[in-house]
Amino acid sequence: MRIAVVHSFYGSAAPSGENSIVLEQIDALSQAGHEVRLFSLSTDEQRQQTLYIIRSAWKTVSGRGLYPLDEIVSFEPDIIHVHNLFPNFGTQWIERVPAPIVVTLHNFRPICANGLLFRDGQTCFDCPEGRPLAAVVHQCYHDSSLASIPLAARNARGLGRNKLMVNAAAIICLSKATADIYVKYGVDPAKIHVVPNSIAAPGIRRGKKHNSRWVAVGRLTPEKGFRKLIEAWPAHVGLDIIGDGPPDALPAHLPPLIRHLPSMPRDKLLTELAGYVGLVFPSVCLEVQPTIVIEAMALGLPILARAGNAGADLVRVNQSGGVYESDDHLEDAIAEVTRNSNAYSRNGLVAFEREFHRDNWLVRLEDVYRTC
């Protein structure tokens, strides 16, 4: 099958797991014998051009701007798989494509300016509920009212006038919870397929000899919950926080048994993770499908997730760790996961092979392609 993959890569200033997932899935499709070609634009490269901010805002509001239609037509694909168009691709070309479109929704950007459905420390549905000016008032995109205007204007039209959603033959959501939200706000349920992301098996597993420290990994941004985690973390338990963020992302002085380590290449990160007693996933936003939780399961690493996010849903369904309902329950949850560490480790490995291994993902994705 000839597959055109379209993706606007997010800038390196705000690292995104979505970028790496897209590349990994292209590799998986190619390894399976499909002819895959990537049509992409890089935000890092585009923002070097004159009037980039103005042009990207215009593309967002009008749908007019750069598009890969001519190159795609020359490729003669059987399927066009779109991951992300924002902020570098326009959408006017969508109605003229020569093959069925499959869209993967990696976030909530089509209904939320910041893509998170999260604002001021809590879940927020103002924009999809018909109050799109809230994104401007609350500076939801890049902490700027001005930068939020194009997204608010586009999303105010609703999903029924979103060219990509309307013209897609199939829409992939990464979880049933995400699919339910999109259906509630206007996506045709007949188009939706729930296909979780996959990752390649890391080739390493948590060893029998591991240290006594826990680890949390991610962007050091408010919605990821690291400050709350630090405030609630028991003083007698070791914790490493791995990730990058703004200078004030973490407290200036950490408790004695909590360390901050910079982000690292994925191969090194997975090797390091295998040595910990467990992974903490403290996100206070909904999430969609956190890659780090899947990677932990692939390593056989027990997981402790804060209730209310997609990581906690994965943990519950696959019995690969524990869930803490509030900061007051954190210490008891740490003790419970530690006691049942071996069982959670086994369950995580089984779940990874069943649900998130690359081979199983390929079968599901190929099934979606055949429906188009």
C-alpha positions as CSV (number, residue, x, y, z in Angstrom):
1,M,0.0,0.0,0.0
2,R,1.2,3.5,-0.8
3,I,0.7,5.8,2.2
4,A,1.3,9.5,2.3
5,V,1.9,10.8,5.9
6,V,1.3,14.5,6.5
7,H,2.7,16.1,9.7
8,S,3.6,19.5,10.9
9,F,6.4,19.0,13.4
10,Y,6.1,20.9,16.6
11,G,9.1,23.1,17.6
12,S,11.9,21.8,19.7
13,A,11.3,24.5,22.3
14,A,8.2,22.5,23.4
15,P,9.2,18.8,22.8
16,S,6.3,16.6,21.8
17,G,6.0,12.9,22.0
18,E,3.7,13.2,19.0
19,N,6.7,14.0,16.8
20,S,8.5,10.8,17.8
21,I,5.4,8.7,17.6
22,V,4.8,9.8,14.0
23,L,8.4,8.8,13.0
24,E,8.1,5.5,14.8
25,Q,4.9,4.7,13.0
26,I,6.3,5.5,9.6
27,D,9.2,3.1,10.4
28,A,6.7,0.4,11.4
29,L,4.7,0.8,8.2
30,S,7.8,0.8,6.1
31,Q,9.2,-2.3,7.9
32,A,5.9,-4.0,7.1
33,G,6.4,-3.5,3.4
34,H,4.3,-0.4,2.7
35,E,5.6,2.4,0.6
36,V,5.5,5.4,2.9
37,R,6.4,9.0,2.1
38,L,6.4,11.8,4.7
39,F,5.2,15.2,3.7
40,S,6.2,17.5,6.5
41,L,7.0,21.0,7.7
42,S,9.1,21.9,10.7
43,T,8.1,24.7,13.0
44,D,11.8,25.3,13.9
45,E,12.5,25.9,10.2
46,Q,9.3,27.8,9.4
47,R,9.6,30.3,12.2
48,Q,12.9,31.5,10.8
49,Q,11.0,33.0,7.8
50,T,9.7,36.6,7.7
51,L,6.3,37.3,9.2
52,Y,6.0,33.7,10.4
53,I,3.6,34.5,13.2
54,I,1.3,36.5,11.0
55,R,1.3,33.9,8.2
56,S,0.7,31.0,10.6
57,A,-2.2,32.9,12.2
58,W,-3.7,33.5,8.7
59,K,-3.4,29.8,7.8
60,T,-5.2,28.8,11.0
61,V,-8.1,31.2,10.5
62,S,-8.5,30.9,6.7
63,G,-7.1,27.5,5.9
64,R,-5.1,29.1,3.2
65,G,-1.3,28.7,3.0
66,L,1.3,26.0,2.4
67,Y,0.0,22.6,1.4
68,P,1.5,19.4,-0.1
69,L,-1.2,18.6,-2.6
70,D,0.9,18.6,-5.8
71,E,3.6,16.4,-4.2
72,I,0.9,14.0,-2.8
73,V,-0.8,13.7,-6.2
74,S,2.6,12.9,-7.8
75,F,3.1,10.1,-5.2
76,E,-0.3,8.5,-6.1
77,P,-1.1,7.2,-2.6
78,D,-3.8,4.7,-1.6
79,I,-4.2,6.5,1.7
80,I,-3.3,9.9,3.1
81,H,-2.7,9.8,6.8
82,V,-2.8,13.2,8.5
83,H,-1.4,13.6,12.0
84,N,-1.1,17.3,12.5
85,L,-1.5,20.4,10.2
86,F,-1.2,23.1,12.9
87,P,0.4,25.6,12.6
88,N,2.3,25.3,9.3
89,F,-0.1,23.7,6.8
90,G,-3.3,25.2,5.4
91,T,-6.5,23.1,5.0
92,Q,-7.9,24.3,1.6
93,W,-6.3,21.4,-0.2
94,I,-8.2,18.8,1.9
95,E,-11.2,18.7,-0.4
96,R,-9.1,18.0,-3.5
97,V,-7.0,15.0,-2.4
98,P,-6.8,12.0,-4.7
99,A,-7.2,9.3,-1.9
100,P,-9.1,8.7,1.3
101,I,-7.9,10.7,4.4
102,V,-7.2,9.0,7.7
103,V,-6.7,11.4,10.7
104,T,-5.1,10.6,14.0
105,L,-6.2,12.9,16.8
106,H,-3.2,13.1,19.2
107,N,-4.7,16.0,21.3
108,F,-7.7,18.2,21.7
109,R,-6.6,21.1,19.5
110,P,-9.6,20.9,17.1
111,I,-11.8,21.9,20.0
112,C,-9.3,23.6,22.4
113,A,-6.8,26.3,21.8
114,N,-4.1,24.8,24.0
115,G,-5.0,21.2,23.0
116,L,-5.3,20.1,26.6
117,L,-8.9,20.9,27.7
118,F,-7.1,22.3,30.8
119,R,-6.9,25.8,32.3
120,D,-6.0,27.3,35.6
121,G,-5.3,23.9,37.2
122,Q,-8.5,22.1,36.2
123,T,-10.2,20.5,33.2
124,C,-12.0,23.1,31.0
125,F,-14.7,22.6,28.3
126,D,-15.5,26.3,27.8
127,C,-14.6,26.4,24.1
128,P,-16.4,23.3,22.9
129,E,-19.3,24.2,25.0
130,G,-19.8,27.4,22.9
131,R,-17.6,29.9,24.7
132,P,-14.6,30.1,22.3
133,L,-13.7,33.7,23.4
134,A,-12.6,32.1,26.7
135,A,-9.4,31.0,25.0
136,V,-8.6,34.7,24.2
137,V,-9.6,36.0,27.7
138,H,-7.5,33.4,29.4
139,Q,-4.6,33.5,27.0
140,C,-4.8,29.7,26.4
141,Y,-2.3,29.5,23.6
142,H,1.3,30.5,24.4
143,D,-0.1,32.6,27.3
144,S,-1.1,35.2,24.8
145,S,-4.5,36.7,24.0
146,L,-3.3,37.7,20.6
147,A,-1.8,34.3,19.7
148,S,-5.1,32.6,20.9
149,I,-7.3,34.6,18.6
150,P,-6.7,32.5,15.4
151,L,-7.4,29.2,17.2
152,A,-10.5,30.6,19.0
153,A,-11.8,31.9,15.6
154,R,-11.3,28.6,13.9
155,N,-12.7,26.5,16.7
156,A,-15.7,28.8,17.1
157,R,-17.1,27.3,13.8
158,G,-17.3,23.9,15.4
159,L,-16.2,20.5,14.2
160,G,-19.0,20.4,11.6
161,R,-17.1,23.1,9.7
162,N,-13.6,21.7,10.3
163,K,-12.4,20.7,6.8
164,L,-10.2,17.9,8.1
165,M,-12.8,16.3,10.3
166,V,-15.6,16.6,7.7
167,N,-13.5,15.2,4.8
168,A,-11.8,12.4,6.7
169,A,-12.8,8.9,5.7
170,A,-11.6,7.6,9.1
171,I,-10.7,9.3,12.4
172,I,-8.4,7.5,14.8
173,C,-8.7,8.3,18.5
174,L,-6.1,6.8,20.9
175,S,-8.6,5.9,23.6
176,K,-12.3,5.4,24.1
177,A,-12.4,8.3,26.5
178,T,-10.9,10.6,23.8
179,A,-13.4,9.3,21.2
180,D,-16.3,9.9,23.5
181,I,-15.3,13.6,23.9
182,Y,-15.0,14.1,20.2
183,V,-18.3,12.4,19.5
184,K,-20.0,14.6,22.2
185,Y,-18.8,17.7,20.4
186,G,-19.6,16.8,16.8
187,V,-17.4,14.1,15.2
188,D,-19.4,11.4,13.3
189,P,-19.1,8.3,15.5
190,A,-19.3,6.1,12.3
191,K,-15.9,7.5,11.3
192,I,-14.1,6.8,14.6
193,H,-11.7,4.0,15.3
194,V,-10.0,3.5,18.6
195,V,-6.4,2.5,17.9
196,P,-3.8,3.1,20.7
197,N,-0.4,4.3,19.7
198,S,2.3,1.7,19.7
199,I,6.1,1.7,20.4
200,A,8.8,-0.7,19.4
201,A,9.7,-3.2,22.1
202,P,12.6,-1.6,24.0
203,G,14.6,-4.8,24.1
204,I,15.3,-4.3,27.8
205,R,13.4,-5.1,31.0
206,R,13.4,-4.0,34.6
207,G,16.1,-6.1,36.3
208,K,15.7,-8.1,39.5
209,K,18.2,-5.7,41.1
210,H,16.8,-2.2,41.0
211,N,17.3,0.9,43.2
212,S,14.8,2.1,45.7
213,R,14.0,5.4,43.9
214,W,10.9,6.3,41.9
215,V,10.9,8.3,38.7
216,A,8.6,10.8,37.0
217,V,9.2,11.9,33.4
218,G,7.8,14.6,31.2
219,R,7.7,18.3,30.2
220,L,8.0,20.5,33.2
221,T,4.8,22.4,32.5
222,P,1.9,23.0,35.0
223,E,-0.5,20.5,33.5
224,K,2.0,17.7,34.1
225,G,1.6,18.0,37.9
226,F,5.2,17.9,39.0
227,R,4.9,20.8,41.5
228,K,1.9,19.1,43.1
229,L,3.8,15.8,43.2
230,I,6.8,17.4,44.9
231,E,4.6,19.0,47.5
232,A,2.9,15.7,48.3
233,W,5.8,13.3,48.0
234,P,6.8,11.5,51.2
235,A,10.0,12.8,52.7
236,H,11.5,9.4,53.2
237,V,11.1,8.1,49.6
238,G,13.6,8.9,46.8
239,L,12.3,10.4,43.6
240,D,13.9,11.5,40.4
241,I,12.2,14.0,38.0
242,I,13.5,13.8,34.4
243,G,12.5,16.5,32.0
244,D,13.1,20.1,30.9
245,G,11.0,23.2,31.2
246,P,11.1,26.9,32.1
247,P,13.5,28.1,34.8
248,D,10.6,28.3,37.4
249,A,9.1,25.0,36.5
250,L,10.2,23.4,39.7
251,P,10.9,24.9,43.2
252,A,14.3,26.4,43.5
253,H,15.1,24.1,46.4
254,L,14.0,20.5,46.3
255,P,13.5,18.2,49.3
256,P,16.6,16.2,50.1
257,L,15.5,12.9,48.5
258,I,14.1,14.5,45.3
259,R,16.4,15.2,42.3
260,H,15.9,16.9,39.0
261,L,17.6,15.4,36.0
262,P,17.6,16.9,32.4
263,S,15.8,15.1,29.6
264,M,17.9,12.6,27.7
265,P,17.8,10.6,24.4
266,R,15.1,7.9,24.4
267,D,17.5,4.9,24.3
268,K,19.3,6.2,27.4
269,L,16.1,7.1,29.1
270,L,14.7,3.6,28.7
271,T,17.9,2.1,30.0
272,E,17.7,4.4,33.0
273,L,14.0,3.7,33.7
274,A,14.6,0.0,33.9
275,G,16.6,0.6,37.1
276,Y,13.8,2.3,39.1
277,V,11.3,0.8,41.5
278,G,8.4,2.4,39.6
279,L,7.1,5.3,37.4
280,V,4.9,8.1,38.8
281,F,2.6,9.7,36.3
282,P,1.2,12.8,38.1
283,S,-0.5,14.7,35.3
284,V,-3.5,16.8,36.4
285,C,-4.9,17.2,32.9
286,L,-6.9,14.6,30.9
287,E,-4.1,13.5,28.6
288,V,-4.8,11.4,25.5
289,Q,-2.4,8.5,25.6
290,P,0.9,9.2,27.5
291,T,3.7,7.4,25.8
292,I,5.8,7.2,28.9
293,V,3.2,5.0,30.6
294,I,3.3,2.6,27.6
295,E,7.1,2.6,27.8
296,A,7.0,1.8,31.5
297,M,4.7,-1.2,30.8
298,A,7.1,-2.4,28.0
299,L,9.9,-2.4,30.6
300,G,7.9,-4.2,33.3
301,L,8.0,-1.0,35.4
302,P,5.1,-0.7,37.9
303,I,3.2,2.5,37.6
304,L,1.6,4.9,40.0
305,A,-0.8,7.4,38.3
306,R,-2.9,10.3,39.5
307,A,-6.6,9.7,39.1
308,G,-8.3,11.6,36.3
309,N,-5.8,11.3,33.5
310,A,-5.4,8.8,30.6
311,G,-2.4,7.3,32.3
312,A,-4.6,6.3,35.3
313,D,-7.1,4.7,32.9
314,L,-4.3,2.6,31.3
315,V,-3.1,1.5,34.7
316,R,-6.6,0.5,35.9
317,V,-7.6,-1.4,32.7
318,N,-4.3,-3.3,32.5
319,Q,-3.7,-3.7,36.2
320,S,-0.1,-2.5,35.8
321,G,0.1,-0.4,38.9
322,G,-1.9,1.8,41.3
323,V,-3.9,5.0,41.1
324,Y,-4.0,7.7,43.8
325,E,-7.2,9.7,44.1
326,S,-5.6,12.7,45.9
327,D,-2.4,13.9,47.4
328,D,-3.5,12.6,50.8
329,H,-3.6,9.1,49.3
330,L,-0.2,9.2,47.6
331,E,1.9,7.7,50.4
332,D,-0.5,4.7,50.9
333,A,-0.5,4.2,47.1
334,I,3.3,4.1,47.0
335,A,3.3,1.4,49.6
336,E,0.6,-0.6,47.9
337,V,2.4,-0.6,44.5
338,T,5.7,-1.5,46.2
339,R,4.1,-4.5,47.9
340,N,2.6,-5.8,44.6
341,S,5.4,-4.7,42.4
342,N,6.1,-8.1,40.8
343,A,2.4,-8.7,39.8
344,Y,2.1,-5.2,38.4
345,S,5.3,-5.7,36.4
346,R,4.0,-8.9,34.9
347,N,0.7,-7.4,34.1
348,G,2.3,-4.4,32.4
349,L,4.4,-6.7,30.2
350,V,1.4,-8.7,29.2
351,A,-0.6,-5.6,28.4
352,F,2.2,-4.1,26.3
353,E,2.4,-7.3,24.1
354,R,-1.4,-7.5,23.8
355,E,-2.3,-3.8,23.3
356,F,0.7,-1.7,22.4
357,H,3.2,-3.8,20.6
358,R,4.1,-2.5,17.1
359,D,2.9,-5.7,15.4
360,N,-0.6,-5.5,16.9
361,W,-0.8,-1.8,16.1
362,L,0.0,-2.5,12.5
363,V,-2.9,-5.0,12.2
364,R,-5.3,-2.5,13.6
365,L,-4.1,0.3,11.4
366,E,-4.2,-1.8,8.3
367,D,-7.8,-2.7,9.2
368,V,-8.7,1.0,9.4
369,Y,-7.1,1.6,6.0
370,R,-9.1,-1.2,4.4
371,T,-12.4,0.4,5.6
372,C,-11.7,3.6,3.6
